[in-house]
Amino acid sequence: MANQAEHYNAGQAKAVQKGPMHVITFWTNVCRKVAKDALENGDPSVANRLASQLHDFYRSHGQ
């Protein structure tokens, strides 16, 4: 788990150097991986919750 945290921290640091859109892309990709892994393990709740959060974000900021 420590290696994973180091990996994500390093990835975020690299993204920060490239700008805000790269940080958004980095975290979007991480979240998609978490949801995909959960789906592959038979748990759709993570993907459903991510979709709901993204939809709420769009409704709040996309209009």
Chimera marker file (.cmm) of the C-alpha trace (Angstrom):
<marker_set name="trace">
<marker id="1" x="0.000" y="0.000" z="0.000" r="1" g="1" b="0" radius="0.5"/>
<marker id="2" x="2.907" y="2.360" z="0.710" r="1" g="1" b="0" radius="0.5"/>
<marker id="3" x="4.260" y="1.765" z="-2.791" r="1" g="1" b="0" radius="0.5"/>
<marker id="4" x="0.854" y="2.598" z="-4.248" r="1" g="1" b="0" radius="0.5"/>
<marker id="5" x="0.704" y="5.844" z="-2.268" r="1" g="1" b="0" radius="0.5"/>
<marker id="6" x="4.221" y="6.721" z="-3.416" r="1" g="1" b="0" radius="0.5"/>
<marker id="7" x="3.216" y="5.946" z="-7.001" r="1" g="1" b="0" radius="0.5"/>
<marker id="8" x="0.144" y="8.182" z="-6.813" r="1" g="1" b="0" radius="0.5"/>
<marker id="9" x="2.032" y="10.981" z="-5.055" r="1" g="1" b="0" radius="0.5"/>
<marker id="10" x="4.757" y="10.886" z="-7.710" r="1" g="1" b="0" radius="0.5"/>
<marker id="11" x="2.175" y="10.864" z="-10.493" r="1" g="1" b="0" radius="0.5"/>
<marker id="12" x="0.347" y="13.806" z="-9.005" r="1" g="1" b="0" radius="0.5"/>
<marker id="13" x="3.594" y="15.739" z="-8.572" r="1" g="1" b="0" radius="0.5"/>
<marker id="14" x="4.448" y="15.209" z="-12.244" r="1" g="1" b="0" radius="0.5"/>
<marker id="15" x="0.963" y="16.270" z="-13.267" r="1" g="1" b="0" radius="0.5"/>
<marker id="16" x="1.149" y="19.435" z="-11.146" r="1" g="1" b="0" radius="0.5"/>
<marker id="17" x="4.272" y="20.491" z="-13.029" r="1" g="1" b="0" radius="0.5"/>
<marker id="18" x="2.364" y="20.224" z="-16.309" r="1" g="1" b="0" radius="0.5"/>
<marker id="19" x="-0.695" y="22.190" z="-15.191" r="1" g="1" b="0" radius="0.5"/>
<marker id="20" x="-4.227" y="21.859" z="-13.815" r="1" g="1" b="0" radius="0.5"/>
<marker id="21" x="-5.672" y="19.854" z="-16.713" r="1" g="1" b="0" radius="0.5"/>
<marker id="22" x="-2.958" y="17.226" z="-16.235" r="1" g="1" b="0" radius="0.5"/>
<marker id="23" x="-3.881" y="16.945" z="-12.545" r="1" g="1" b="0" radius="0.5"/>
<marker id="24" x="-7.527" y="16.472" z="-13.514" r="1" g="1" b="0" radius="0.5"/>
<marker id="25" x="-6.569" y="13.810" z="-16.055" r="1" g="1" b="0" radius="0.5"/>
<marker id="26" x="-4.334" y="12.041" z="-13.545" r="1" g="1" b="0" radius="0.5"/>
<marker id="27" x="-7.040" y="11.778" z="-10.884" r="1" g="1" b="0" radius="0.5"/>
<marker id="28" x="-9.717" y="10.906" z="-13.435" r="1" g="1" b="0" radius="0.5"/>
<marker id="29" x="-7.582" y="8.000" z="-14.607" r="1" g="1" b="0" radius="0.5"/>
<marker id="30" x="-6.936" y="6.846" z="-11.036" r="1" g="1" b="0" radius="0.5"/>
<marker id="31" x="-10.667" y="6.926" z="-10.251" r="1" g="1" b="0" radius="0.5"/>
<marker id="32" x="-11.502" y="5.051" z="-13.446" r="1" g="1" b="0" radius="0.5"/>
<marker id="33" x="-8.970" y="2.358" z="-12.499" r="1" g="1" b="0" radius="0.5"/>
<marker id="34" x="-10.443" y="2.006" z="-9.017" r="1" g="1" b="0" radius="0.5"/>
<marker id="35" x="-13.939" y="1.676" z="-10.500" r="1" g="1" b="0" radius="0.5"/>
<marker id="36" x="-12.754" y="-0.801" z="-13.157" r="1" g="1" b="0" radius="0.5"/>
<marker id="37" x="-10.991" y="-2.955" z="-10.563" r="1" g="1" b="0" radius="0.5"/>
<marker id="38" x="-14.125" y="-3.015" z="-8.418" r="1" g="1" b="0" radius="0.5"/>
<marker id="39" x="-16.261" y="-3.988" z="-11.417" r="1" g="1" b="0" radius="0.5"/>
<marker id="40" x="-13.850" y="-6.800" z="-12.268" r="1" g="1" b="0" radius="0.5"/>
<marker id="41" x="-14.264" y="-8.012" z="-8.674" r="1" g="1" b="0" radius="0.5"/>
<marker id="42" x="-18.042" y="-7.992" z="-9.022" r="1" g="1" b="0" radius="0.5"/>
<marker id="43" x="-18.731" y="-4.732" z="-7.175" r="1" g="1" b="0" radius="0.5"/>
<marker id="44" x="-20.624" y="-2.206" z="-9.319" r="1" g="1" b="0" radius="0.5"/>
<marker id="45" x="-21.197" y="0.157" z="-6.388" r="1" g="1" b="0" radius="0.5"/>
<marker id="46" x="-17.868" y="1.946" z="-6.859" r="1" g="1" b="0" radius="0.5"/>
<marker id="47" x="-18.547" y="2.663" z="-10.546" r="1" g="1" b="0" radius="0.5"/>
<marker id="48" x="-22.092" y="3.735" z="-9.733" r="1" g="1" b="0" radius="0.5"/>
<marker id="49" x="-20.882" y="6.093" z="-7.025" r="1" g="1" b="0" radius="0.5"/>
<marker id="50" x="-18.211" y="7.579" z="-9.313" r="1" g="1" b="0" radius="0.5"/>
<marker id="51" x="-20.786" y="8.118" z="-12.052" r="1" g="1" b="0" radius="0.5"/>
<marker id="52" x="-23.111" y="9.782" z="-9.551" r="1" g="1" b="0" radius="0.5"/>
<marker id="53" x="-20.356" y="12.077" z="-8.259" r="1" g="1" b="0" radius="0.5"/>
<marker id="54" x="-19.373" y="13.062" z="-11.800" r="1" g="1" b="0" radius="0.5"/>
<marker id="55" x="-22.981" y="13.723" z="-12.699" r="1" g="1" b="0" radius="0.5"/>
<marker id="56" x="-23.435" y="15.898" z="-9.607" r="1" g="1" b="0" radius="0.5"/>
<marker id="57" x="-20.267" y="17.812" z="-10.480" r="1" g="1" b="0" radius="0.5"/>
<marker id="58" x="-21.541" y="18.404" z="-14.013" r="1" g="1" b="0" radius="0.5"/>
<marker id="59" x="-24.936" y="19.565" z="-12.761" r="1" g="1" b="0" radius="0.5"/>
<marker id="60" x="-23.260" y="21.975" z="-10.326" r="1" g="1" b="0" radius="0.5"/>
<marker id="61" x="-20.657" y="23.401" z="-12.685" r="1" g="1" b="0" radius="0.5"/>
<marker id="62" x="-21.634" y="22.589" z="-16.257" r="1" g="1" b="0" radius="0.5"/>
<marker id="63" x="-24.640" y="24.818" z="-16.697" r="1" g="1" b="0" radius="0.5"/>
<link id1="1" id2="2" r="1" g="1" b="0" radius="0.2"/>
<link id1="2" id2="3" r="1" g="1" b="0" radius="0.2"/>
<link id1="3" id2="4" r="1" g="1" b="0" radius="0.2"/>
<link id1="4" id2="5" r="1" g="1" b="0" radius="0.2"/>
<link id1="5" id2="6" r="1" g="1" b="0" radius="0.2"/>
<link id1="6" id2="7" r="1" g="1" b="0" radius="0.2"/>
<link id1="7" id2="8" r="1" g="1" b="0" radius="0.2"/>
<link id1="8" id2="9" r="1" g="1" b="0" radius="0.2"/>
<link id1="9" id2="10" r="1" g="1" b="0" radius="0.2"/>
<link id1="10" id2="11" r="1" g="1" b="0" radius="0.2"/>
<link id1="11" id2="12" r="1" g="1" b="0" radius="0.2"/>
<link id1="12" id2="13" r="1" g="1" b="0" radius="0.2"/>
<link id1="13" id2="14" r="1" g="1" b="0" radius="0.2"/>
<link id1="14" id2="15" r="1" g="1" b="0" radius="0.2"/>
<link id1="15" id2="16" r="1" g="1" b="0" radius="0.2"/>
<link id1="16" id2="17" r="1" g="1" b="0" radius="0.2"/>
<link id1="17" id2="18" r="1" g="1" b="0" radius="0.2"/>
<link id1="18" id2="19" r="1" g="1" b="0" radius="0.2"/>
<link id1="19" id2="20" r="1" g="1" b="0" radius="0.2"/>
<link id1="20" id2="21" r="1" g="1" b="0" radius="0.2"/>
<link id1="21" id2="22" r="1" g="1" b="0" radius="0.2"/>
<link id1="22" id2="23" r="1" g="1" b="0" radius="0.2"/>
<link id1="23" id2="24" r="1" g="1" b="0" radius="0.2"/>
<link id1="24" id2="25" r="1" g="1" b="0" radius="0.2"/>
<link id1="25" id2="26" r="1" g="1" b="0" radius="0.2"/>
<link id1="26" id2="27" r="1" g="1" b="0" radius="0.2"/>
<link id1="27" id2="28" r="1" g="1" b="0" radius="0.2"/>
<link id1="28" id2="29" r="1" g="1" b="0" radius="0.2"/>
<link id1="29" id2="30" r="1" g="1" b="0" radius="0.2"/>
<link id1="30" id2="31" r="1" g="1" b="0" radius="0.2"/>
<link id1="31" id2="32" r="1" g="1" b="0" radius="0.2"/>
<link id1="32" id2="33" r="1" g="1" b="0" radius="0.2"/>
<link id1="33" id2="34" r="1" g="1" b="0" radius="0.2"/>
<link id1="34" id2="35" r="1" g="1" b="0" radius="0.2"/>
<link id1="35" id2="36" r="1" g="1" b="0" radius="0.2"/>
<link id1="36" id2="37" r="1" g="1" b="0" radius="0.2"/>
<link id1="37" id2="38" r="1" g="1" b="0" radius="0.2"/>
<link id1="38" id2="39" r="1" g="1" b="0" radius="0.2"/>
<link id1="39" id2="40" r="1" g="1" b="0" radius="0.2"/>
<link id1="40" id2="41" r="1" g="1" b="0" radius="0.2"/>
<link id1="41" id2="42" r="1" g="1" b="0" radius="0.2"/>
<link id1="42" id2="43" r="1" g="1" b="0" radius="0.2"/>
<link id1="43" id2="44" r="1" g="1" b="0" radius="0.2"/>
<link id1="44" id2="45" r="1" g="1" b="0" radius="0.2"/>
<link id1="45" id2="46" r="1" g="1" b="0" radius="0.2"/>
<link id1="46" id2="47" r="1" g="1" b="0" radius="0.2"/>
<link id1="47" id2="48" r="1" g="1" b="0" radius="0.2"/>
<link id1="48" id2="49" r="1" g="1" b="0" radius="0.2"/>
<link id1="49" id2="50" r="1" g="1" b="0" radius="0.2"/>
<link id1="50" id2="51" r="1" g="1" b="0" radius="0.2"/>
<link id1="51" id2="52" r="1" g="1" b="0" radius="0.2"/>
<link id1="52" id2="53" r="1" g="1" b="0" radius="0.2"/>
<link id1="53" id2="54" r="1" g="1" b="0" radius="0.2"/>
<link id1="54" id2="55" r="1" g="1" b="0" radius="0.2"/>
<link id1="55" id2="56" r="1" g="1" b="0" radius="0.2"/>
<link id1="56" id2="57" r="1" g="1" b="0" radius="0.2"/>
<link id1="57" id2="58" r="1" g="1" b="0" radius="0.2"/>
<link id1="58" id2="59" r="1" g="1" b="0" radius="0.2"/>
<link id1="59" id2="60" r="1" g="1" b="0" radius="0.2"/>
<link id1="60" id2="61" r="1" g="1" b="0" radius="0.2"/>
<link id1="61" id2="62" r="1" g="1" b="0" radius="0.2"/>
<link id1="62" id2="63" r="1" g="1" b="0" radius="0.2"/>
</marker_set>
